[in-house]
Amino acid sequence: MSVLEKPVAVRGRGLSGSPVAVRGRGLSLQIRPRPLAVTLLLALLAAGSGALALTRDGLVPPAEVLGALFGAGSEQAAFVVLELRLPRVALGLVVGAALGAAGALFQQLSRNPLGSPDIVGFNSGAATGALLVLLHGDPAYVAAGAAGGGLAAAVIVQLLVRRGSFRGNRLILAGIAVGSLLASVNAYLLTRAALDHAQSAQLWLIGSLGSAERHQVLPALLGLGALLLAALPVVRRLDLLEMGDEAAGSLGVDAGRTRVLVLLIAVGLSAVAVSAAGPIVFVALCAPQLARRLSRGTGTGLLPAAAMGALLLSASDLVAISLPTAGPLPVGVVTGALGGVYLAWLLGRGRRR
């Protein structure tokens, strides 16, 4: 029976910061005001960063940007905004959200703050699959190649950790080993490719939004939306696993099935990001932790992490195209630098503690 066919009961004290429980037939949802507010704020900041990217350098005034977005601007403004800038901004927001959500799922699955797809080798696997398609196949199947490569890397890591169930330091060590091996494979593929293909593939491996086109945005957005919708009902069960498999099992949670579903969804999110912009580093690592500190929430924090990922990547790309360099930097260079600063800050904070 549909949720709309039965009245929904709302319980809780939302204004006091307590979770608001929304229940009805077929629906069970807890809404915490602070994480919700943080998610909305981060989404607004990400949108603001994208707006700044559309109006950068003063080539197109803000009024003409708005006109182009609503179909009322000049042909020149419409070309600059809709063809050159908007695809890059929109794809950056989508890819950032996918990376943030994937990082949140991986970190909760492994119960380790280093359990992000770029650390544990899944992004490297997705990059290998996509690179094989780019160099030796039809570029239309890059997303499929990325998904297959990421899933293959996940299977290899699982075989290495065996009964580790994707938890603890064993997962991190196995992921680093697989990632290093796949990085060597990627380098080998580049050495065997034609020079022009190798140059474009090398730029893609750094992580770049410079080649974003309009036709890429909708498939990436649909993939992100479908995977987030699939993740929402699974996240609650994933959070219950913090109590232990036996305790969660007594509440009707199948631990093994839940972990497999989370893994597939997280690999899918990584594939969406990698196929669209390459293996951009550190966003998946930083976004969940920063979002958790702002929201002061527990559990996965899927939506705040996705919003934080969109903000981080959008802001990083704005910095990349604004720096006074000989040409626009790939966004992966900026996120790598920010990730290094973030890890140094974590190290200093740990020493003080």
PEPEGI-V138794 format. One record per pair of residues at least 12 apart in sequence whose ideal C-beta (glycine too) atoms are under 6 Angstrom apart, sorted by the first residue. I is the first residue (numbers start at 0). J is the second residue. Records with the same first field share a line. If there is no record, write none. Layout:
I: J, J
This chain:
0: 24
2: 23, 25, 26
5: 23, 24
7: 23
8: 22
9: 21
13: 32
16: 32
18: 31
33: 294
34: 294, 296, 303
37: 293, 294, 303
38: 302, 303, 306
41: 306, 307, 310
42: 306
44: 310
45: 92, 309, 310, 313
48: 313, 314, 317
49: 88, 313
51: 317
52: 88, 317
53: 84
59: 76, 79
63: 76
64: 80
67: 80, 81
86: 211, 212, 213, 216
87: 208, 211
89: 216
90: 208, 211, 215, 216, 275
91: 208, 312, 313, 316
92: 309, 313
93: 219, 220, 223
94: 272, 275, 276
95: 308, 309, 312
96: 223, 305, 308, 309
97: 223, 268, 271, 272
98: 272, 282, 283, 308
99: 286, 304, 305, 307, 308
100: 268, 301, 304, 305
101: 116, 265, 268, 269, 283
102: 115, 283, 286, 287
103: 287, 299, 300, 301, 304
104: 261, 265
105: 265
106: 287
107: 237, 299
108: 165, 261
109: 165, 166, 170
110: 166
112: 288
113: 171
115: 283, 284
116: 269, 283
117: 280, 283
119: 174
120: 152, 174, 177, 178
121: 149, 152, 153, 269
122: 269, 273, 278
123: 178, 181, 182
124: 148, 149, 151, 152, 181
125: 145, 148, 149, 269, 270, 273
126: 273, 278
127: 148, 181, 184, 185
128: 144, 145, 147, 148
129: 141, 144, 145, 273, 274
130: 185, 188
131: 144
132: 144
133: 200
134: 192, 196
141: 274
142: 274
145: 270, 273, 274
146: 270
149: 266, 269, 270
150: 266
152: 177
153: 262, 266
155: 177
156: 173, 174, 177
159: 173
160: 173
203: 277
204: 277
205: 329, 331
206: 276, 277, 278, 279, 329, 330, 331
207: 277, 329
208: 276, 316, 330
215: 275
219: 271, 275
222: 271
223: 271
226: 264, 267, 268
229: 264
230: 264, 301
233: 260, 261
234: 299, 301
236: 252, 257
237: 257, 261
238: 298, 299
239: 252
240: 254
279: 331, 334
280: 334, 335
281: 334, 338
282: 308, 311, 312, 334
285: 341
286: 304, 307, 308, 311
287: 304
289: 307
290: 303, 304, 307
315: 330, 333, 334
316: 330
318: 333
319: 333
